[in-house]
Amino acid sequence: MIEAETLYLILGLLILSIVLCIIRVFKGPTAPDRVVGLDTINTLVIVSMIVYGLVSSSVIYIDVAIVYALLSYISTLFIAKYLEGGEF
C-alpha cells in the first residue's frame, strides 16, 4: 500500500499542475488552447479526487469522480461543437 505522505505529495503536484493549467486558460492565445487547458484541469481534478479517496479511504470521492468525468466529457463535446460552428 502506498504511504499517506506519498499520496499527499502527489496531491500537491496535482494542485501545482492545476495552477499551471489555470494560467494557460487565462493566457491562451486562442480559444482551442483555452479549451484544452480547461479539459486538462477537469482531468487533473478527477485524478485528485481519486487520490484523495485513496488517502481518506472513502469510496464516495471515487464515485463522484466517475460522475464528474462523464459530465466533463459531455461538456467538452459541447464546447468542441460550439467552436466548430455547428448547432447543438
mmCIF file as gemmi writes it, N, C-alpha and C atoms, coordinates in Angstrom:
data_model
loop_
_atom_site.group_PDB
_atom_site.id
_atom_site.type_symbol
_atom_site.label_atom_id
_atom_site.label_alt_id
_atom_site.label_comp_id
_atom_site.label_asym_id
_atom_site.label_entity_id
_atom_site.label_seq_id
_atom_site.pdbx_PDB_ins_code
_atom_site.Cartn_x
_atom_site.Cartn_y
_atom_site.Cartn_z
_atom_site.occupancy
_atom_site.B_iso_or_equiv
_atom_site.pdbx_formal_charge
_atom_site.auth_seq_id
_atom_site.auth_asym_id
_atom_site.pdbx_PDB_model_num
ATOM 1 N N . MET Axp A 1 ? 0.833 -1.183 0 1 0 ? 1 A 1
ATOM 2 C CA . MET Axp A 1 ? 0 0 0 1 0 ? 1 A 1
ATOM 3 C C . MET Axp A 1 ? 0.878 1.247 0 1 0 ? 1 A 1
ATOM 4 N N . ILE Axp A 2 ? 0.43 2.248 -0.683 1 0 ? 2 A 1
ATOM 5 C CA . ILE Axp A 2 ? 1.182 3.496 -0.774 1 0 ? 2 A 1
ATOM 6 C C . ILE Axp A 2 ? 0.998 4.279 0.521 1 0 ? 2 A 1
ATOM 7 N N . GLU Axp A 3 ? 2.075 4.881 0.989 1 0 ? 3 A 1
ATOM 8 C CA . GLU Axp A 3 ? 2.01 5.638 2.232 1 0 ? 3 A 1
ATOM 9 C C . GLU Axp A 3 ? 1.244 6.941 2.03 1 0 ? 3 A 1
ATOM 10 N N . ALA Axp A 4 ? 0.673 7.455 3.1 1 0 ? 4 A 1
ATOM 11 C CA . ALA Axp A 4 ? -0.126 8.681 3.041 1 0 ? 4 A 1
ATOM 12 C C . ALA Axp A 4 ? 0.729 9.879 2.638 1 0 ? 4 A 1
ATOM 13 N N . GLU Axp A 5 ? 1.986 9.922 3.093 1 0 ? 5 A 1
ATOM 14 C CA . GLU Axp A 5 ? 2.857 11.05 2.752 1 0 ? 5 A 1
ATOM 15 C C . GLU Axp A 5 ? 3.099 11.123 1.25 1 0 ? 5 A 1
ATOM 16 N N . THR Axp A 6 ? 3.249 9.97 0.622 1 0 ? 6 A 1
ATOM 17 C CA . THR Axp A 6 ? 3.447 9.923 -0.82 1 0 ? 6 A 1
ATOM 18 C C . THR Axp A 6 ? 2.202 10.418 -1.55 1 0 ? 6 A 1
ATOM 19 N N . LEU Axp A 7 ? 1.039 10.024 -1.064 1 0 ? 7 A 1
ATOM 20 C CA . LEU Axp A 7 ? -0.197 10.47 -1.697 1 0 ? 7 A 1
ATOM 21 C C . LEU Axp A 7 ? -0.404 11.968 -1.52 1 0 ? 7 A 1
ATOM 22 N N . TYR Axp A 8 ? -0.011 12.513 -0.355 1 0 ? 8 A 1
ATOM 23 C CA . TYR Axp A 8 ? -0.106 13.959 -0.171 1 0 ? 8 A 1
ATOM 24 C C . TYR Axp A 8 ? 0.854 14.702 -1.097 1 0 ? 8 A 1
ATOM 25 N N . LEU Axp A 9 ? 2.013 14.133 -1.343 1 0 ? 9 A 1
ATOM 26 C CA . LEU Axp A 9 ? 2.955 14.722 -2.303 1 0 ? 9 A 1
ATOM 27 C C . LEU Axp A 9 ? 2.363 14.708 -3.708 1 0 ? 9 A 1
ATOM 28 N N . ILE Axp A 10 ? 1.722 13.608 -4.064 1 0 ? 10 A 1
ATOM 29 C CA . ILE Axp A 10 ? 1.072 13.512 -5.37 1 0 ? 10 A 1
ATOM 30 C C . ILE Axp A 10 ? -0.036 14.552 -5.482 1 0 ? 10 A 1
ATOM 31 N N . LEU Axp A 11 ? -0.83 14.727 -4.412 1 0 ? 11 A 1
ATOM 32 C CA . LEU Axp A 11 ? -1.889 15.743 -4.424 1 0 ? 11 A 1
ATOM 33 C C . LEU Axp A 11 ? -1.303 17.142 -4.593 1 0 ? 11 A 1
ATOM 34 N N . GLY Axp A 12 ? -0.183 17.413 -3.945 1 0 ? 12 A 1
ATOM 35 C CA . GLY Axp A 12 ? 0.474 18.713 -4.089 1 0 ? 12 A 1
ATOM 36 C C . GLY Axp A 12 ? 0.932 18.966 -5.516 1 0 ? 12 A 1
ATOM 37 N N . LEU Axp A 13 ? 1.484 17.944 -6.142 1 0 ? 13 A 1
ATOM 38 C CA . LEU Axp A 13 ? 1.927 18.089 -7.533 1 0 ? 13 A 1
ATOM 39 C C . LEU Axp A 13 ? 0.737 18.261 -8.48 1 0 ? 13 A 1
ATOM 40 N N . LEU Axp A 14 ? -0.364 17.586 -8.179 1 0 ? 14 A 1
ATOM 41 C CA . LEU Axp A 14 ? -1.562 17.758 -8.994 1 0 ? 14 A 1
ATOM 42 C C . LEU Axp A 14 ? -2.111 19.17 -8.863 1 0 ? 14 A 1
ATOM 43 N N . ILE Axp A 15 ? -2.097 19.723 -7.66 1 0 ? 15 A 1
ATOM 44 C CA . ILE Axp A 15 ? -2.564 21.091 -7.462 1 0 ? 15 A 1
ATOM 45 C C . ILE Axp A 15 ? -1.663 22.077 -8.188 1 0 ? 15 A 1
ATOM 46 N N . LEU Axp A 16 ? -0.362 21.842 -8.17 1 0 ? 16 A 1
ATOM 47 C CA . LEU Axp A 16 ? 0.56 22.686 -8.927 1 0 ? 16 A 1
ATOM 48 C C . LEU Axp A 16 ? 0.267 22.611 -10.424 1 0 ? 16 A 1
ATOM 49 N N . SER Axp A 17 ? -0.032 21.428 -10.91 1 0 ? 17 A 1
ATOM 50 C CA . SER Axp A 17 ? -0.378 21.261 -12.324 1 0 ? 17 A 1
ATOM 51 C C . SER Axp A 17 ? -1.674 21.993 -12.66 1 0 ? 17 A 1
ATOM 52 N N . ILE Axp A 18 ? -2.633 21.969 -11.755 1 0 ? 18 A 1
ATOM 53 C CA . ILE Axp A 18 ? -3.891 22.679 -11.977 1 0 ? 18 A 1
ATOM 54 C C . ILE Axp A 18 ? -3.647 24.182 -12.057 1 0 ? 18 A 1
ATOM 55 N N . VAL Axp A 19 ? -2.785 24.699 -11.193 1 0 ? 19 A 1
ATOM 56 C CA . VAL Axp A 19 ? -2.458 26.129 -11.228 1 0 ? 19 A 1
ATOM 57 C C . VAL Axp A 19 ? -1.809 26.5 -12.559 1 0 ? 19 A 1
ATOM 58 N N . LEU Axp A 20 ? -0.916 25.67 -13.047 1 0 ? 20 A 1
ATOM 59 C CA . LEU Axp A 20 ? -0.284 25.937 -14.341 1 0 ? 20 A 1
ATOM 60 C C . LEU Axp A 20 ? -1.307 25.902 -15.476 1 0 ? 20 A 1
ATOM 61 N N . CYS Axp A 21 ? -2.269 25.006 -15.387 1 0 ? 21 A 1
ATOM 62 C CA . CYS Axp A 21 ? -3.319 24.948 -16.418 1 0 ? 21 A 1
ATOM 63 C C . CYS Axp A 21 ? -4.244 26.154 -16.336 1 0 ? 21 A 1
ATOM 64 N N . ILE Axp A 22 ? -4.481 26.661 -15.13 1 0 ? 22 A 1
ATOM 65 C CA . ILE Axp A 22 ? -5.297 27.869 -14.986 1 0 ? 22 A 1
ATOM 66 C C . ILE Axp A 22 ? -4.604 29.04 -15.674 1 0 ? 22 A 1
ATOM 67 N N . ILE Axp A 23 ? -3.296 29.103 -15.545 1 0 ? 23 A 1
ATOM 68 C CA . ILE Axp A 23 ? -2.543 30.151 -16.244 1 0 ? 23 A 1
ATOM 69 C C . ILE Axp A 23 ? -2.729 29.999 -17.749 1 0 ? 23 A 1
ATOM 70 N N . ARG Axp A 24 ? -2.715 28.782 -18.263 1 0 ? 24 A 1
ATOM 71 C CA . ARG Axp A 24 ? -2.912 28.545 -19.696 1 0 ? 24 A 1
ATOM 72 C C . ARG Axp A 24 ? -4.318 28.96 -20.126 1 0 ? 24 A 1
ATOM 73 N N . VAL Axp A 25 ? -5.299 28.715 -19.27 1 0 ? 25 A 1
ATOM 74 C CA . VAL Axp A 25 ? -6.674 29.08 -19.621 1 0 ? 25 A 1
ATOM 75 C C . VAL Axp A 25 ? -6.803 30.596 -19.745 1 0 ? 25 A 1
ATOM 76 N N . PHE Axp A 26 ? -6.202 31.339 -18.829 1 0 ? 26 A 1
ATOM 77 C CA . PHE Axp A 26 ? -6.314 32.794 -18.882 1 0 ? 26 A 1
ATOM 78 C C . PHE Axp A 26 ? -5.403 33.419 -19.927 1 0 ? 26 A 1
ATOM 79 N N . LYS Axp A 27 ? -4.269 32.783 -20.212 1 0 ? 27 A 1
ATOM 80 C CA . LYS Axp A 27 ? -3.275 33.371 -21.091 1 0 ? 27 A 1
ATOM 81 C C . LYS Axp A 27 ? -3.326 32.816 -22.515 1 0 ? 27 A 1
ATOM 82 N N . GLY Axp A 28 ? -4.05 31.741 -22.723 1 0 ? 28 A 1
ATOM 83 C CA . GLY Axp A 28 ? -4.068 31.062 -24.013 1 0 ? 28 A 1
ATOM 84 C C . GLY Axp A 28 ? -4.369 31.998 -25.171 1 0 ? 28 A 1
ATOM 85 N N . PRO Axp A 29 ? -3.591 31.952 -26.222 1 0 ? 29 A 1
ATOM 86 C CA . PRO Axp A 29 ? -3.816 32.893 -27.32 1 0 ? 29 A 1
ATOM 87 C C . PRO Axp A 29 ? -5.083 32.6 -28.131 1 0 ? 29 A 1
ATOM 88 N N . THR Axp A 30 ? -5.515 31.354 -28.176 1 0 ? 30 A 1
ATOM 89 C CA . THR Axp A 30 ? -6.705 31.022 -28.966 1 0 ? 30 A 1
ATOM 90 C C . THR Axp A 30 ? -7.706 30.272 -28.091 1 0 ? 30 A 1
ATOM 91 N N . ALA Axp A 31 ? -8.929 30.211 -28.592 1 0 ? 31 A 1
ATOM 92 C CA . ALA Axp A 31 ? -9.987 29.506 -27.852 1 0 ? 31 A 1
ATOM 93 C C . ALA Axp A 31 ? -9.701 28.008 -27.706 1 0 ? 31 A 1
ATOM 94 N N . PRO Axp A 32 ? -9.196 27.321 -28.733 1 0 ? 32 A 1
ATOM 95 C CA . PRO Axp A 32 ? -8.875 25.896 -28.524 1 0 ? 32 A 1
ATOM 96 C C . PRO Axp A 32 ? -7.81 25.665 -27.449 1 0 ? 32 A 1
ATOM 97 N N . ASP Axp A 33 ? -6.846 26.582 -27.319 1 0 ? 33 A 1
ATOM 98 C CA . ASP Axp A 33 ? -5.86 26.455 -26.247 1 0 ? 33 A 1
ATOM 99 C C . ASP Axp A 33 ? -6.537 26.525 -24.883 1 0 ? 33 A 1
ATOM 100 N N . ARG Axp A 34 ? -7.497 27.423 -24.767 1 0 ? 34 A 1
ATOM 101 C CA . ARG Axp A 34 ? -8.218 27.563 -23.5 1 0 ? 34 A 1
ATOM 102 C C . ARG Axp A 34 ? -9.071 26.329 -23.215 1 0 ? 34 A 1
ATOM 103 N N . VAL Axp A 35 ? -9.669 25.772 -24.244 1 0 ? 35 A 1
ATOM 104 C CA . VAL Axp A 35 ? -10.497 24.574 -24.062 1 0 ? 35 A 1
ATOM 105 C C . VAL Axp A 35 ? -9.638 23.392 -23.632 1 0 ? 35 A 1
ATOM 106 N N . VAL Axp A 36 ? -8.477 23.242 -24.238 1 0 ? 36 A 1
ATOM 107 C CA . VAL Axp A 36 ? -7.574 22.148 -23.851 1 0 ? 36 A 1
ATOM 108 C C . VAL Axp A 36 ? -7.103 22.342 -22.411 1 0 ? 36 A 1
ATOM 109 N N . GLY Axp A 37 ? -6.808 23.587 -22.038 1 0 ? 37 A 1
ATOM 110 C CA . GLY Axp A 37 ? -6.415 23.86 -20.654 1 0 ? 37 A 1
ATOM 111 C C . GLY Axp A 37 ? -7.524 23.522 -19.68 1 0 ? 37 A 1
ATOM 112 N N . LEU Axp A 38 ? -8.756 23.875 -20.029 1 0 ? 38 A 1
ATOM 113 C CA . LEU Axp A 38 ? -9.894 23.575 -19.164 1 0 ? 38 A 1
ATOM 114 C C . LEU Axp A 38 ? -10.151 22.076 -19.075 1 0 ? 38 A 1
ATOM 115 N N . ASP Axp A 39 ? -10.009 21.374 -20.173 1 0 ? 39 A 1
ATOM 116 C CA . ASP Axp A 39 ? -10.186 19.927 -20.167 1 0 ? 39 A 1
ATOM 117 C C . ASP Axp A 39 ? -9.095 19.248 -19.331 1 0 ? 39 A 1
ATOM 118 N N . THR Axp A 40 ? -7.893 19.773 -19.404 1 0 ? 40 A 1
ATOM 119 C CA . THR Axp A 40 ? -6.803 19.23 -18.597 1 0 ? 40 A 1
ATOM 120 C C . THR Axp A 40 ? -7.064 19.469 -17.112 1 0 ? 40 A 1
ATOM 121 N N . ILE Axp A 41 ? -7.599 20.649 -16.778 1 0 ? 41 A 1
ATOM 122 C CA . ILE Axp A 41 ? -7.953 20.925 -15.384 1 0 ? 41 A 1
ATOM 123 C C . ILE Axp A 41 ? -8.997 19.921 -14.904 1 0 ? 41 A 1
ATOM 124 N N . ASN Axp A 42 ? -9.997 19.662 -15.736 1 0 ? 42 A 1
ATOM 125 C CA . ASN Axp A 42 ? -11.026 18.686 -15.36 1 0 ? 42 A 1
ATOM 126 C C . ASN Axp A 42 ? -10.423 17.31 -15.103 1 0 ? 42 A 1
ATOM 127 N N . THR Axp A 43 ? -9.515 16.897 -15.965 1 0 ? 43 A 1
ATOM 128 C CA . THR Axp A 43 ? -8.872 15.594 -15.792 1 0 ? 43 A 1
ATOM 129 C C . THR Axp A 43 ? -8.044 15.553 -14.512 1 0 ? 43 A 1
ATOM 130 N N . LEU Axp A 44 ? -7.31 16.624 -14.237 1 0 ? 44 A 1
ATOM 131 C CA . LEU Axp A 44 ? -6.5 16.666 -13.023 1 0 ? 44 A 1
ATOM 132 C C . LEU Axp A 44 ? -7.366 16.683 -11.761 1 0 ? 44 A 1
ATOM 133 N N . VAL Axp A 45 ? -8.517 17.341 -11.817 1 0 ? 45 A 1
ATOM 134 C CA . VAL Axp A 45 ? -9.433 17.337 -10.672 1 0 ? 45 A 1
ATOM 135 C C . VAL Axp A 45 ? -9.969 15.928 -10.44 1 0 ? 45 A 1
ATOM 136 N N . ILE Axp A 46 ? -10.272 15.225 -11.511 1 0 ? 46 A 1
ATOM 137 C CA . ILE Axp A 46 ? -10.761 13.853 -11.381 1 0 ? 46 A 1
ATOM 138 C C . ILE Axp A 46 ? -9.697 12.963 -10.729 1 0 ? 46 A 1
ATOM 139 N N . VAL Axp A 47 ? -8.47 13.08 -11.187 1 0 ? 47 A 1
ATOM 140 C CA . VAL Axp A 47 ? -7.383 12.289 -10.607 1 0 ? 47 A 1
ATOM 141 C C . VAL Axp A 47 ? -7.165 12.679 -9.143 1 0 ? 47 A 1
ATOM 142 N N . SER Axp A 48 ? -7.278 13.977 -8.852 1 0 ? 48 A 1
ATOM 143 C CA . SER Axp A 48 ? -7.117 14.427 -7.466 1 0 ? 48 A 1
ATOM 144 C C . SER Axp A 48 ? -8.189 13.847 -6.56 1 0 ? 48 A 1
ATOM 145 N N . MET Axp A 49 ? -9.421 13.773 -7.061 1 0 ? 49 A 1
ATOM 146 C CA . MET Axp A 49 ? -10.496 13.169 -6.262 1 0 ? 49 A 1
ATOM 147 C C . MET Axp A 49 ? -10.215 11.703 -5.977 1 0 ? 49 A 1
ATOM 148 N N . ILE Axp A 50 ? -9.71 11.002 -6.97 1 0 ? 50 A 1
ATOM 149 C CA . ILE Axp A 50 ? -9.413 9.583 -6.774 1 0 ? 50 A 1
ATOM 150 C C . ILE Axp A 50 ? -8.273 9.401 -5.771 1 0 ? 50 A 1
ATOM 151 N N . VAL Axp A 51 ? -7.236 10.219 -5.888 1 0 ? 51 A 1
ATOM 152 C CA . VAL Axp A 51 ? -6.115 10.119 -4.946 1 0 ? 51 A 1
ATOM 153 C C . VAL Axp A 51 ? -6.581 10.475 -3.535 1 0 ? 51 A 1
ATOM 154 N N . TYR Axp A 52 ? -7.41 11.531 -3.421 1 0 ? 52 A 1
ATOM 155 C CA . TYR Axp A 52 ? -7.917 11.893 -2.098 1 0 ? 52 A 1
ATOM 156 C C . TYR Axp A 52 ? -8.814 10.794 -1.535 1 0 ? 52 A 1
ATOM 157 N N . GLY Axp A 53 ? -9.554 10.129 -2.394 1 0 ? 53 A 1
ATOM 158 C CA . GLY Axp A 53 ? -10.35 8.988 -1.954 1 0 ? 53 A 1
ATOM 159 C C . GLY Axp A 53 ? -9.483 7.87 -1.413 1 0 ? 53 A 1
ATOM 160 N N . LEU Axp A 54 ? -8.311 7.683 -2.022 1 0 ? 54 A 1
ATOM 161 C CA . LEU Axp A 54 ? -7.367 6.688 -1.504 1 0 ? 54 A 1
ATOM 162 C C . LEU Axp A 54 ? -6.801 7.102 -0.156 1 0 ? 54 A 1
ATOM 163 N N . VAL Axp A 55 ? -6.472 8.398 -0.025 1 0 ? 55 A 1
ATOM 164 C CA . VAL Axp A 55 ? -5.889 8.884 1.224 1 0 ? 55 A 1
ATOM 165 C C . VAL Axp A 55 ? -6.893 8.76 2.366 1 0 ? 55 A 1
ATOM 166 N N . SER Axp A 56 ? -8.138 9.166 2.11 1 0 ? 56 A 1
ATOM 167 C CA . SER Axp A 56 ? -9.136 9.179 3.175 1 0 ? 56 A 1
ATOM 168 C C . SER Axp A 56 ? -9.877 7.849 3.311 1 0 ? 56 A 1
ATOM 169 N N . SER Axp A 57 ? -9.578 6.888 2.473 1 0 ? 57 A 1
ATOM 170 C CA . SER Axp A 57 ? -10.239 5.58 2.475 1 0 ? 57 A 1
ATOM 171 C C . SER Axp A 57 ? -11.757 5.717 2.374 1 0 ? 57 A 1
ATOM 172 N N . SER Axp A 58 ? -12.172 6.633 1.498 1 0 ? 58 A 1
ATOM 173 C CA . SER Axp A 58 ? -13.59 6.882 1.299 1 0 ? 58 A 1
ATOM 174 C C . SER Axp A 58 ? -13.936 6.641 -0.165 1 0 ? 58 A 1
ATOM 175 N N . VAL Axp A 59 ? -14.919 5.786 -0.392 1 0 ? 59 A 1
ATOM 176 C CA . VAL Axp A 59 ? -15.298 5.416 -1.749 1 0 ? 59 A 1
ATOM 177 C C . VAL Axp A 59 ? -16.12 6.516 -2.422 1 0 ? 59 A 1
ATOM 178 N N . ILE Axp A 60 ? -16.744 7.381 -1.647 1 0 ? 60 A 1
ATOM 179 C CA . ILE Axp A 60 ? -17.63 8.393 -2.215 1 0 ? 60 A 1
ATOM 180 C C . ILE Axp A 60 ? -16.886 9.326 -3.164 1 0 ? 60 A 1
ATOM 181 N N . TYR Axp A 61 ? -15.624 9.623 -2.883 1 0 ? 61 A 1
ATOM 182 C CA . TYR Axp A 61 ? -14.851 10.501 -3.76 1 0 ? 61 A 1
ATOM 183 C C . TYR Axp A 61 ? -14.622 9.855 -5.121 1 0 ? 61 A 1
ATOM 184 N N . ILE Axp A 62 ? -14.45 8.559 -5.139 1 0 ? 62 A 1
ATOM 185 C CA . ILE Axp A 62 ? -14.249 7.863 -6.408 1 0 ? 62 A 1
ATOM 186 C C . ILE Axp A 62 ? -15.548 7.843 -7.204 1 0 ? 62 A 1
ATOM 187 N N . ASP Axp A 63 ? -16.678 7.66 -6.517 1 0 ? 63 A 1
ATOM 188 C CA . ASP Axp A 63 ? -17.971 7.707 -7.199 1 0 ? 63 A 1
ATOM 189 C C . ASP Axp A 63 ? -18.238 9.089 -7.795 1 0 ? 63 A 1
ATOM 190 N N . VAL Axp A 64 ? -17.952 10.119 -7.03 1 0 ? 64 A 1
ATOM 191 C CA . VAL Axp A 64 ? -18.135 11.487 -7.521 1 0 ? 64 A 1
ATOM 192 C C . VAL Axp A 64 ? -17.198 11.76 -8.69 1 0 ? 64 A 1
ATOM 193 N N . ALA Axp A 65 ? -15.984 11.225 -8.641 1 0 ? 65 A 1
ATOM 194 C CA . ALA Axp A 65 ? -15.033 11.417 -9.733 1 0 ? 65 A 1
ATOM 195 C C . ALA Axp A 65 ? -15.542 10.779 -11.024 1 0 ? 65 A 1
ATOM 196 N N . ILE Axp A 66 ? -16.198 9.641 -10.921 1 0 ? 66 A 1
ATOM 197 C CA . ILE Axp A 66 ? -16.741 8.986 -12.117 1 0 ? 66 A 1
ATOM 198 C C . ILE Axp A 66 ? -17.845 9.832 -12.732 1 0 ? 66 A 1
ATOM 199 N N . VAL Axp A 67 ? -18.739 10.35 -11.911 1 0 ? 67 A 1
ATOM 200 C CA . VAL Axp A 67 ? -19.819 11.2 -12.42 1 0 ? 67 A 1
ATOM 201 C C . VAL Axp A 67 ? -19.241 12.481 -13.017 1 0 ? 67 A 1
ATOM 202 N N . TYR Axp A 68 ? -18.266 13.072 -12.337 1 0 ? 68 A 1
ATOM 203 C CA . TYR Axp A 68 ? -17.625 14.292 -12.834 1 0 ? 68 A 1
ATOM 204 C C . TYR Axp A 68 ? -16.919 14.035 -14.165 1 0 ? 68 A 1
ATOM 205 N N . ALA Axp A 69 ? -16.326 12.87 -14.32 1 0 ? 69 A 1
ATOM 206 C CA . ALA Axp A 69 ? -15.662 12.534 -15.59 1 0 ? 69 A 1
ATOM 207 C C . ALA Axp A 69 ? -16.668 12.457 -16.728 1 0 ? 69 A 1
ATOM 208 N N . LEU Axp A 70 ? -17.825 11.874 -16.462 1 0 ? 70 A 1
ATOM 209 C CA . LEU Axp A 70 ? -18.858 11.808 -17.501 1 0 ? 70 A 1
ATOM 210 C C . LEU Axp A 70 ? -19.356 13.194 -17.88 1 0 ? 70 A 1
ATOM 211 N N . LEU Axp A 71 ? -19.613 14.038 -16.894 1 0 ? 71 A 1
ATOM 212 C CA . LEU Axp A 71 ? -20.063 15.398 -17.172 1 0 ? 71 A 1
ATOM 213 C C . LEU Axp A 71 ? -18.985 16.213 -17.882 1 0 ? 71 A 1
ATOM 214 N N . SER Axp A 72 ? -17.74 16.002 -17.517 1 0 ? 72 A 1
ATOM 215 C CA . SER Axp A 72 ? -16.642 16.701 -18.167 1 0 ? 72 A 1
ATOM 216 C C . SER Axp A 72 ? -16.533 16.309 -19.636 1 0 ? 72 A 1
ATOM 217 N N . TYR Axp A 73 ? -16.718 15.043 -19.921 1 0 ? 73 A 1
ATOM 218 C CA . TYR Axp A 73 ? -16.655 14.565 -21.292 1 0 ? 73 A 1
ATOM 219 C C . TYR Axp A 73 ? -17.773 15.184 -22.134 1 0 ? 73 A 1
ATOM 220 N N . ILE Axp A 74 ? -18.974 15.215 -21.581 1 0 ? 74 A 1
ATOM 221 C CA . ILE Axp A 74 ? -20.107 15.786 -22.315 1 0 ? 74 A 1
ATOM 222 C C . ILE Axp A 74 ? -19.899 17.281 -22.544 1 0 ? 74 A 1
ATOM 223 N N . SER Axp A 75 ? -19.415 17.992 -21.539 1 0 ? 75 A 1
ATOM 224 C CA . SER Axp A 75 ? -19.191 19.43 -21.72 1 0 ? 75 A 1
ATOM 225 C C . SER Axp A 75 ? -18.093 19.701 -22.739 1 0 ? 75 A 1
ATOM 226 N N . THR Axp A 76 ? -17.081 18.869 -22.783 1 0 ? 76 A 1
ATOM 227 C CA . THR Axp A 76 ? -16.024 19.033 -23.785 1 0 ? 76 A 1
ATOM 228 C C . THR Axp A 76 ? -16.581 18.825 -25.194 1 0 ? 76 A 1
ATOM 229 N N . LEU Axp A 77 ? -17.476 17.87 -25.349 1 0 ? 77 A 1
ATOM 230 C CA . LEU Axp A 77 ? -18.102 17.663 -26.654 1 0 ? 77 A 1
ATOM 231 C C . LEU Axp A 77 ? -18.922 18.874 -27.084 1 0 ? 77 A 1
ATOM 232 N N . PHE Axp A 78 ? -19.678 19.448 -26.152 1 0 ? 78 A 1
ATOM 233 C CA . PHE Axp A 78 ? -20.479 20.626 -26.473 1 0 ? 78 A 1
ATOM 234 C C . PHE Axp A 78 ? -19.608 21.825 -26.838 1 0 ? 78 A 1
ATOM 235 N N . ILE Axp A 79 ? -18.534 22.025 -26.097 1 0 ? 79 A 1
ATOM 236 C CA . ILE Axp A 79 ? -17.642 23.152 -26.388 1 0 ? 79 A 1
ATOM 237 C C . ILE Axp A 79 ? -16.979 22.96 -27.738 1 0 ? 79 A 1
ATOM 238 N N . ALA Axp A 80 ? -16.548 21.747 -28.052 1 0 ? 80 A 1
ATOM 239 C CA . ALA Axp A 80 ? -15.918 21.479 -29.349 1 0 ? 80 A 1
ATOM 240 C C . ALA Axp A 80 ? -16.91 21.716 -30.486 1 0 ? 80 A 1
ATOM 241 N N . LYS Axp A 81 ? -18.138 21.298 -30.287 1 0 ? 81 A 1
ATOM 242 C CA . LYS Axp A 81 ? -19.167 21.528 -31.297 1 0 ? 81 A 1
ATOM 243 C C . LYS Axp A 81 ? -19.439 23.015 -31.484 1 0 ? 81 A 1
ATOM 244 N N . TYR Axp A 82 ? -19.449 23.773 -30.404 1 0 ? 82 A 1
ATOM 245 C CA . TYR Axp A 82 ? -19.651 25.21 -30.476 1 0 ? 82 A 1
ATOM 246 C C . TYR Axp A 82 ? -18.502 25.904 -31.212 1 0 ? 82 A 1
ATOM 247 N N . LEU Axp A 83 ? -17.271 25.508 -30.9 1 0 ? 83 A 1
ATOM 248 C CA . LEU Axp A 83 ? -16.108 26.116 -31.551 1 0 ? 83 A 1
ATOM 249 C C . LEU Axp A 83 ? -16.042 25.762 -33.03 1 0 ? 83 A 1
ATOM 250 N N . GLU Axp A 84 ? -16.571 24.609 -33.373 1 0 ? 84 A 1
ATOM 251 C CA . GLU Axp A 84 ? -16.59 24.202 -34.769 1 0 ? 84 A 1
ATOM 252 C C . GLU Axp A 84 ? -17.603 25.025 -35.56 1 0 ? 84 A 1
ATOM 253 N N . GLY Axp A 85 ? -18.565 25.607 -34.867 1 0 ? 85 A 1
ATOM 254 C CA . GLY Axp A 85 ? -19.56 26.436 -35.532 1 0 ? 85 A 1
ATOM 255 C C . GLY Axp A 85 ? -20.847 25.718 -35.825 1 0 ? 85 A 1
ATOM 256 N N . GLY Axp A 86 ? -20.978 24.514 -35.332 1 0 ? 86 A 1
ATOM 257 C CA . GLY Axp A 86 ? -22.193 23.743 -35.576 1 0 ? 86 A 1
ATOM 258 C C . GLY Axp A 86 ? -23.272 24.052 -34.564 1 0 ? 86 A 1
ATOM 259 N N . GLU Axp A 87 ? -24.463 23.567 -34.869 1 0 ? 87 A 1
ATOM 260 C CA . GLU Axp A 87 ? -25.574 23.736 -33.942 1 0 ? 87 A 1
ATOM 261 C C . GLU Axp A 87 ? -25.623 22.546 -33.003 1 0 ? 87 A 1
ATOM 262 N N . PHE Axp A 88 ? -26.27 22.756 -31.87 1 0 ? 88 A 1
ATOM 263 C CA . PHE Axp A 88 ? -26.422 21.672 -30.903 1 0 ? 88 A 1
ATOM 264 C C . PHE Axp A 88 ? -27.536 20.823 -31.354 1 0 ? 88 A 1
